Amino acid sequence: MGKCEQCIVRQFNSLKHLSKEELLRISGCKTSKSVKKGEILFDEGEHLNGVFCIKEGVCKVSKMSENGRNQIVNIVQKGNIIGERSLVSDEVSNLQAVALNDMEVCFIPRDEIIRDLQKNNNFTMSVLKDMANSLKIADNLIVNLAQKTVKQRLAETLLQLQSKFQNNAQGAINIQLSREDIANIIGTATESAIRLLSEFKKREVIDFKGKNIIILSSIELEKIAQGF
């Protein structure tokens, strides 16, 4: 089992603010596990009792609406911690996390993290900043769903995905999302997402390589995202 103090991943998240002693203690109580593509990391209504540190892979975080549609609220990648809200509230999770590809995660029990939150101010501030950022993402999502058209949301999402995951060797966005996933990000039916993607392809704004999406014109996508 890898040691937290030697783990490169911690440089990308709040754990970098912990002392060697704190990391050694966490190392002794964390559990590591592999999560296969499509498997649930945690579910809505579950008591998390800790946080997950993503060592490898990507997961989608979503919420099921009353009408049974899944709304993806974030895509979380290697280097991030998820489940911080379970630290400050005893409520069950209101989100579900599903692996988009094979993942390696470490689970750190709540009691251990709480101890560090109480003693290490830099760590506490970093965790609070991460939670504030999650809130900002949620706020933006609410505004976009209420005020932007599906076409605008799709254009914006493609640009955001490219910015977040960069391009692979083939020049495609380096994350494989199903058409259903894309629909669940922009808040529409899968058929609508497929139709709009085809329209973007006809306009030569994007292209497809298998399931992967290549952005041919960021400028045109930007215009569409702005409503032009």
C-alpha positions, 0 to 999 in steps of 0.5 A: 500500500502506498504511503501518503507522505510519498504520494505525488497525488497529494501535491494536487489537493489539500493533503499537501498542507499536512505535516509528515506526522499527520500524513503518516497517521493518515497512511496508517488508517486509509484504505485503498481500492480499485473501482472499475469503469461504470462502478459506483464509488458512493451513492445518494443516501449513503453515509460516507464517513470519510473522504476519497482521494483520487489516485488514478482515473476520473468519475462523474458526480451526479444527482437524480432529479424527481423525474428520474433524469440524472444531472451530472454536476461535476467531473472529478479527476486524479489529484482531487478529493471528494466527499468533503461535505461529509466532514462538516455535516452528518447528513447522507450524501446527496450525490452519486459518484460513478467511475468513468474509467478504471480508478484507484482511490484511497479512503480516509476515515472522517475521524482522522480528517476531523482531527487535522481540520481542528489542528491545522489551519492551512489544511482547513482553509484549503478544504474550505476553498475546495468546498467554495469552488464546488459551490461556485460550480453548482451556482454556475450550473443553476444559472446556465440551466435556467438562462442558456439554451441547450446549444449554448450549454453544449458548446460551453461544455465542450470547451470546458472539457477540453480545457480540463482534460486537454487533447490526446495524441489524436487531437481529441478531448482526452476524456471518453463520455457517452452521448448520454453523459453529455446529455446529463451534463447539459441537462437534456435528452440523449437524442437532443444531445446527439442531434446537436453534436451532429449539427456541430459536425455539419458546421465543421465546428467539431469532428468525431474519432470513434466516440471521441470529440475533436474540436475543430474551431474553438472560436466558433464554439465560443460564439455559439456558447455566447449565443451568436 
